[in-house]
Amino acid sequence: MAIIITDECINCGACEPECPNTAIYEGGVNWNWAGGTKLIDAITLQDGTVIEAKAKQAPVSDEFYYIVSGKCTECTGFHEEPQCAAVCPVDCCVDDPDVRETKEALMTKKEWLHAEVAA
């Protein structure tokens, strides 16, 4: 499953630099699929939607830091545990009950986000 940041977030920003997928953003900041990944040009999302990897996406939260669940792999393939949760001083980085994924699915997502592009 993905991780979410609860409304207990104190906006300290400790989590953001720890994310190997650049899935964490400051509240109110636009995000994109390309940031921190190998995704470039047009990409196809799991639902079949095709978008530009660098296209700006609306913030998930305007108030506090947020995690884009489509980019979150719980640090699978990078670390033994989610690094955002490990560094959060108020324990507001928790499992997202609405986004359940197996370790295999998380690893597949990690490989998709960071696949080398053929030249």
C-alpha positions in Angstrom: 0.0 0.0 0.0 1.0 3.6 -0.4 1.8 6.0 2.5 -0.3 9.1 3.2 0.5 12.1 5.3 -2.3 12.8 7.9 -3.5 16.2 8.9 -1.3 16.1 12.0 1.5 17.1 9.7 3.5 20.1 11.1 5.0 21.0 7.7 8.5 20.4 8.9 9.6 18.9 5.5 11.7 16.1 7.0 10.0 13.6 4.8 10.4 15.2 1.4 14.2 14.7 0.8 14.0 11.1 2.0 11.7 9.9 -0.8 13.6 8.0 -3.5 10.6 8.5 -5.9 10.1 12.2 -5.3 6.5 11.3 -4.4 6.3 13.9 -1.5 5.5 17.5 -2.1 4.9 20.6 -0.1 1.3 21.6 0.3 0.0 23.7 -2.6 2.9 22.7 -4.9 2.2 21.1 -8.3 3.8 17.8 -9.0 4.6 15.7 -12.1 5.5 12.1 -12.9 8.9 13.0 -14.3 10.3 14.5 -11.1 12.8 12.2 -9.5 12.0 9.3 -12.0 13.2 8.1 -15.4 9.8 8.9 -16.9 10.0 11.2 -19.9 7.7 12.2 -22.7 4.3 10.6 -22.9 3.5 7.9 -20.3 0.6 5.5 -19.9 -0.9 5.3 -16.5 -2.4 2.1 -15.0 -5.9 3.2 -16.0 -4.8 3.6 -19.6 -4.6 7.4 -19.6 -1.7 8.8 -21.6 -0.2 12.1 -20.3 3.1 13.9 -20.6 5.4 13.0 -17.8 6.4 16.6 -17.2 2.8 17.9 -17.2 1.9 19.7 -14.0 -0.6 18.0 -11.8 -2.7 19.7 -9.2 -1.6 19.4 -5.6 -3.2 16.7 -3.5 -3.2 19.1 -0.5 -3.0 22.8 -0.2 -2.4 22.8 3.5 0.4 20.3 4.3 2.9 18.0 2.7 1.3 15.2 0.7 2.3 12.0 -1.0 1.3 11.1 -4.6 0.2 7.5 -4.2 0.9 6.7 -7.8 4.6 7.4 -7.2 4.8 5.9 -3.7 6.5 2.5 -3.5 6.9 2.5 0.3 10.6 2.7 -0.5 10.4 -0.9 -1.9 13.6 -1.7 -3.8 15.5 1.1 -2.0 15.1 0.6 1.8 13.7 -1.9 4.2 11.0 0.6 5.5 9.3 3.8 4.3 11.8 6.5 4.9 9.2 9.3 5.3 7.7 7.4 8.3 11.1 6.7 9.7 12.0 10.4 9.9 8.6 12.0 10.7 8.8 13.6 14.1 5.0 13.4 14.6 4.3 10.0 13.1 1.9 11.3 10.5 3.3 9.2 7.6 1.0 6.1 7.8 -0.3 3.4 5.5 -3.1 4.6 3.2 -6.1 2.3 3.8 -7.5 3.3 0.3 -4.4 2.2 -1.6 -3.5 -1.4 -1.0 -0.6 -2.9 -3.0 1.4 -6.1 -2.7 5.2 -6.0 -2.4 5.3 -7.4 -5.9 3.1 -4.5 -7.2 5.2 -2.0 -5.4 8.4 -3.4 -7.0 6.8 -3.3 -10.4 5.9 0.3 -9.8 9.4 1.1 -8.7 10.8 -0.5 -11.9 8.4 1.5 -14.0 9.3 4.7 -12.3 13.0 4.1 -12.6 13.4 2.0 -15.8 16.3 3.0 -18.0 15.0 4.4 -21.3 16.3 2.7 -24.4 18.3 5.0 -26.7 
